[in-house]
Amino acid sequence: MKSGVRWVVRVLLAACLPVTMGLVSGCAPAAPDLALLAEPHATVMAAEIDGDLRIDADGCVFVGEWFVVWPKGAQRLPEGVEVDGDQFSVGDKVHGSGGYVDQEWAGGMIDGPTKAEMERCTCPGDQVALLMLIQ
């Protein structure tokens, strides 16, 4: 019986001693199924949106080749757009930042006349420019 107890003690020491030593030394054994997740951060759109303002034959406003979803509060004018008191007319250079997204994705973020114009001026699957900041 004594030899059986000694064997159990030896097995437990052999299995537990490395783990105990690792914990005492500041090291912890890795858990093979443990996934470490980083805390999510806010996404910032910072793509350059740059080009000449143009209005096509259907009355759709573009910057370069991109249909633009303008910042909140922008007003459509007969020959361009007004944003925070600054007017941009056909041929004016528009330089800002934002992002390029699928038309469907942008449609989930906007509503009203802006969404209706985007749906009229673009096709499903098209990329549009979300202009967040004008420089």
C-alpha positions in Angstrom: 0.0 0.0 0.0 2.9 2.3 0.8 4.3 1.9 -2.7 1.0 2.8 -4.2 0.8 6.1 -2.2 4.4 6.9 -3.2 3.6 6.4 -6.8 0.5 8.7 -6.6 2.6 11.4 -4.8 5.4 11.1 -7.5 2.9 11.4 -10.3 1.2 14.5 -8.7 4.6 16.1 -8.1 5.8 15.4 -11.6 2.6 16.9 -13.0 2.1 19.8 -10.6 5.7 20.9 -9.9 6.4 22.5 -13.3 3.0 24.3 -13.3 3.6 25.5 -9.7 7.2 26.7 -10.5 5.9 28.5 -13.6 3.2 30.3 -11.6 5.7 31.2 -8.9 8.2 32.5 -11.4 5.6 34.7 -13.1 5.0 32.5 -16.1 1.6 30.9 -16.7 1.1 27.9 -18.9 -0.7 28.7 -22.1 -4.2 27.5 -22.5 -4.4 26.0 -26.0 -8.1 27.0 -26.6 -7.7 30.5 -25.2 -8.3 33.4 -27.7 -7.1 36.8 -26.7 -9.3 39.6 -28.1 -8.4 43.2 -28.4 -10.9 45.8 -27.3 -12.6 47.2 -30.4 -11.7 50.8 -31.5 -13.8 53.2 -33.4 -13.2 53.2 -37.1 -12.2 56.4 -38.7 -12.6 57.0 -42.4 -9.5 58.9 -43.6 -9.4 58.2 -47.4 -8.6 61.2 -49.6 -11.5 62.4 -51.7 -10.2 64.8 -54.3 -11.4 66.1 -57.7 -13.4 68.6 -59.7 -17.0 69.0 -58.9 -19.2 68.0 -61.8 -22.9 67.5 -62.5 -23.8 65.0 -65.1 -26.7 65.1 -67.6 -29.1 63.6 -65.1 -28.3 66.2 -62.5 -26.1 64.0 -60.3 -23.2 65.6 -58.4 -19.8 64.0 -58.5 -16.3 64.8 -57.3 -14.1 63.4 -60.0 -15.6 60.0 -60.9 -17.3 59.5 -57.6 -20.9 60.1 -56.5 -20.5 62.0 -53.2 -22.6 61.7 -50.0 -21.9 65.2 -48.6 -21.6 66.0 -44.9 -24.8 66.5 -42.9 -26.2 70.0 -43.5 -25.0 70.3 -47.1 -27.4 72.0 -49.4 -27.8 71.3 -53.1 -27.6 74.4 -55.3 -28.6 74.6 -59.0 -24.9 74.7 -60.0 -23.2 72.8 -57.1 -23.3 72.3 -53.3 -23.1 74.5 -50.2 -21.4 73.1 -47.1 -21.1 75.2 -43.9 -21.4 78.4 -45.9 -18.8 77.5 -48.5 -20.1 77.1 -52.0 -18.7 74.6 -54.5 -19.7 75.1 -58.2 -19.1 73.0 -61.3 -15.4 72.9 -62.0 -14.3 73.8 -58.5 -11.7 71.6 -56.8 -13.0 69.7 -53.8 -10.5 68.3 -51.4 -11.4 66.4 -48.3 -11.4 63.1 -46.5 -13.9 60.3 -45.8 -14.3 56.9 -47.3 -15.3 54.8 -50.3 -18.1 52.3 -49.6 -20.7 50.2 -51.4 -23.8 52.0 -52.4 -25.9 49.6 -50.3 -23.8 50.2 -47.2 -24.0 53.9 -47.6 -27.8 53.6 -48.0 -28.0 52.2 -44.5 -26.5 55.3 -43.1 -28.5 58.0 -44.9 -32.1 58.7 -45.6 -34.4 61.2 -47.2 -33.5 63.2 -50.4 -29.8 62.2 -50.1 -30.6 58.5 -50.2 -33.1 59.0 -53.0 -30.5 60.9 -55.1 -27.8 58.3 -54.5 -30.2 55.5 -55.6 -31.1 57.5 -58.7 -27.5 58.3 -59.6 -25.8 55.0 -58.8 -26.3 51.3 -59.3 -26.3 48.5 -56.7 -22.7 47.5 -56.3 -21.3 50.9 -57.2 -18.8 52.6 -54.8 -19.7 56.0 -53.5 -17.6 58.6 -51.6 -18.7 59.5 -48.1 -17.2 63.0 -47.7 -16.7 63.6 -44.0 -14.4 66.6 -43.9 -13.7 69.3 -46.5 -10.2 70.9 -46.4 
